[in-house]
Amino acid sequence: MGNTSRRSFLQKLAATGATLGLSPWTLNTMLASESNAPRVQTVTAGQATMLSTWNHGIEANAAGFLALQQGGTAMDMIEAGARLVEADATGLSVGIGGLPDRDGHVTLDACCMDHTGNAGSVCFVQGVLHPLSLARKVMEETPHVMLAGAGAEQYARELGIDQVELLTDVSRRAWEEWRKTSDYKPVINIENHDTIGLLAMDNQGRMAGGCTTSGLAYKMHGRVGDSPILGAGLFVDPEIGGATATGLGEAVMKTVGSFLVVELMRQGRSPQAACEEAVHRIMDRMPTDDLQVGYLALSRSGEAGGHAIHGGFNYALTTADGGSLIDATHG
């Protein structure tokens, strides 16, 4: 992170921390380490832990721990973290302000899984500020796992969720500029555009996960990526651990990546080794020069790992003792 962007990030983070009233740990402690990740990240078994992708994961984890401090569960931690990022209009990849599809529509995808193995998902949703909260409602209050498009939007209205305009002026201008020269072929790794995936374990050892995104910028209208697909963008087995993905969803879906990571953990691989193997499955099967995928994993014992095809993928690891922003291994 450059000095200017880092200063802006720290200022934003400090404001978030003040708003949340974070205690007993501080955001300065959370950012004490911003270096290459060791091969294994381990915390005390049973200790509350939260992992989230990318820089905005620090803020998401902060919100998650506030929810925990207020008596919440691992699923509450996930929802709180996701809502903070979804409501941040300065981000171009999640929730309001997300870059639109090629026709100028912001469409959102999200899913979640809780400590019982229950799951909920919504995809191709427009006008809903917090799609992960809607996915949680699908999980907890319907007999279904996934609702799509107009049906998910109808359910949101039935719940009394107000419709909002998700396309901001900044995103609209970016889309209008893109249209001048676009050949309708999204360019991977140039869009600065990505998902937030979250994994959490609370003090009682309950695990949960979530994934929320506005998807690939300038995608074909109707495209759905891996983020709302259980087993691709997210998978949680409460007895083993959880995994989440970020990057090009098509590659993740073709290899059912998050499920693969958890199954490798079930077979005895560490979270780090499991993430590496899942990345290598993609690298062995398709060209990856312009393709980025990263995985995060958290085991039931509290061990964490992360790996990506290319450098540049980072994630936030937070416990009650503090945390850090970690550069994932790659290649």
N, C-alpha and C positions, 0 to 999 in steps of 0.2 A: 504494500500500500504506500503510495507516495506521501510526502510530508503534508502537502495541502489537503489531500483527501483524508489522510489520517486525522489531521486536526479537526476537520469538519465532522468526521465520524465520532471522535471523542467528545466534541461539543454536543452533538446530538445525543450521544449515549449518556452524558452527564445530565442532560435535561430529562431524559427518560428515567434515569435513576432517581432524580429528585421527585419526579411525579409519582413514581411507584413507592417511594419511601423505603428503599431497599435496606434491609438489615438482616443478619449481623455482618454480612460481608459487603465489600464495596466494589464498585465497578472498576476502580483502579487495580484492585487485586485481580479481578477477572481478566484484565488485560495485561497482567504482569508478564505473561509469556506469549510471544507472537513469533515463534520460530518454527523450524522444521520439526515435524512430529517424530517422537521416538517410535520404534516399531510396535510398542505395546503401551496403551494408556490404561491404567488400572486404578480403581478407587475401592474403598472398603466395601465388602459385600454387605448388601442391605442398606447402604448409604444412598440417600436420594441423589440422583444423577440425571442430567439432561444434556442431550446432544442435539445440535441443530446445524444445518448447512449454512455456509457462507457468513459474511460479516454480520448480516442482520440476525444471525443466530445468537449473538451476544445479547441483544435486546430481547429477543424471544425467550431466551433462557431466564433472563431477569424477570420477565412477566410470569413465566412458569413457576419460578421459585416464590414469587409473591403469592401466587395462588396456593402453593403448598403451605406457606406460612399461615395462610388464612383457613387452613383445614382441608384443602383440596386433595384430590387423588391424582395419580399419574395422568389420567385422562383430562382432569382439570388443568394440569400443567400444560399439556399439549394444546388444549383449546385456547388458553390465555396467551401462550406464545404465538400461536397462529393469528389470533385476532389482532395483536399488536402490529404484526407485519402486514396483514391484509389491509389495515386501515391507514397505512403509511403511503400517502399519495406521491411521495418522492421516489418510491421504488417503481421500477419499470417492469417487474416480473411477477408480482403477486398482488391480487386484490385490486383496489382502486388505483388508477394510474398505470395499470399494466398495458403494455403495448398491444394493439389490437390485431385482429386477423387482417388478411389482405383487403377485406371489404369494409374495414373500419369499425368492427364490432369487438369489444372486449368480452371474451368468453372464459369462464373460470372452471377449474376442476379441483376437487379435493376429496380426501378420504381419511378415515381414522380407524384404528383398532384399539380395543381396550384389553384389560388384564384377564378377561374371560375368553378372549378369542373372538368376541363379537365385533362386527365391522359395519361401517356405513360409508357411502360414497355418493357424490354428485358430480355430473360432468356436463359440459356445454351449457353452463348456467350463465345467464345475463342478468344484470341489475341487482345482484345479491352481494352485499358488502362482505359478508363473512361466510363463504361457502363451507369452511370446515365445520362451523357451528351447525349449518344445515345438514351436513353429512352426519354429524353426531345425532341430530334429531332423527334422521333416517335409521341410524343404528339402534337408538334407544326406544323409538316410539312407533316404528312401522315393522311389518313382517318382512321387509325387503332389505337388500344390501345396497342397491344402486338405483338412483333416480336420475333421469337425463333430461336436459333441455327444458322444453315447455312444461313437462310434468314436474320437474324439480322446482321450477319457478312457481307453478301453481301451488305446490306444497308449501313453499315459503310464504306465499300470500295467505294460505289457510292458517299458518302459524302467526300471522300478523307482522311478518317481516316486511319492512318498507322497501320499495324499489329505489335504487340510487343510480345516478349516472356514473359509470365507471371510467369513461373516457375523459381524461383531463386535457387541459389545453396543451400541456407539454407533450403528452402522448399523441394527441391529434396532430400537432405540428410535425412530430417525428414521422408519423404515418404519411402525412402529405408530402414530406420531403422524400420519403422512400418511394412513393408512387411515381415520382418524376422519372426514375431510371429503372424501376423494378421490372424484372423478368419473371416475377412470381416464383422464385426459387430461393427460399430462406437460406441464408449463409450462416452455418454453425460457427460458434465461437467469435462472431463479430458483433452479435446483437447485445452483448452484456445483459443477458436476459435469462433468469433461471428461477427454479423452484425453491421453496424452503421445505425441507424434510426435518421432522422432529421426532426424537425418541426420548422417553422419560421412564424413570423408575422412582417411585416414592419411598418413604421411610418404612413402609410395610412390605416392600418388595414387589408391589404391583407394577406392571409394565404397561405402557401404552405408546402409540405412535400416531403421527399425522403427516399429511403431505398436502400442500396447497399451492396453486400456481395459476397464472393467466396463460400458461402454455407458450409454445414457440411463437415468436413475433412474426406477424405477416403470414401466418399459416393459412391454408385453405379453410374457408368457412365450414365449420362442422368437424374439423380435426380435433381428436382427443388424444392426448399423450398417455404416458405411463402413470402420471401422478394419481389419478383416481382408480387405478387398476390394482386390486389387491393381489399381491404376489409379484407385481412388477415394481411400481413406485414405492410400495410399502408392504411389509409383512411383519407381524408380531406373533410369536408363539410364547405364551406366558411362562412356559416351563423351560424355554431355551434362551430366548432373547428376541431382539428385533433388528430390522434393517430398513434403510430407506435409500432412495436413489435420486440423483440429480443429473441433468444433462439431456442428451437427445433421447426422448422417450421411445422412439421407434426401436432403437437398439436395446433398450432395457426390456421392452415388451417381448421382443423376439427371443430373449434369453431368460425371461421370467426372473430377473436379477435378484430382487429382494428375497423372494422365496428361496432361491438358490443359496444366497448367503446364509440364511437361517438354517437350511438343511445341512450345509457344510459345518455350521457350528454344532448342530445336533450330532454329527459324525465325529466331533472332537476337534475340529479346527478352531483356532482362536478367531475372534472377530476380525483382527487384522489380516490373517491368512485367508479367511473366507472372502473378505472384500477383494483381496488381490486375485484370488481365483476367479471370482465373478467378472472382474475387469478383463482378465486374460481370456475368458471365454469369448468376450466381444472382440478383443484384439486378434484372436486366432481365426475369427469367422468373417470379418468384414473390414474394409479399409477404414482407417481411423485417423488419417492425417488431419481432417477437418471435422472430427467427431469427438466430442467430450462426454464422458460418463464418469461419475464418481459415486461411490457407495459409502455409507456410514453404517456401523453396526454396534450394538450394545448387548452384552450377554447378561444373563440372569445373575451372574456372579459380580457384575459391575465392571467387566473389562470392555474397553472400547477400541474401535479401529476405524480407519478410513483410508481409501485408496482410489485413485483416478487414472484415467488413460494418460492425460497430460497434466503438467504442473498448473498451478493456479487455483486449484480447488482447496478451500479451507473450511473449517468447521469449528464451532464453539463447544467446548466441554466445560460443564459447570457442576459443582457440588456445593454443599453448604459451606465448605471451606474456601471457596473461590473458584477460579477457573481460568481458561486461556483460550485464545484463538489460535488454532493449530493448522499449519500447512500440511495437507495430506501427502503421503507418499504417492508416487505415480510411476507409470510405465511397466 
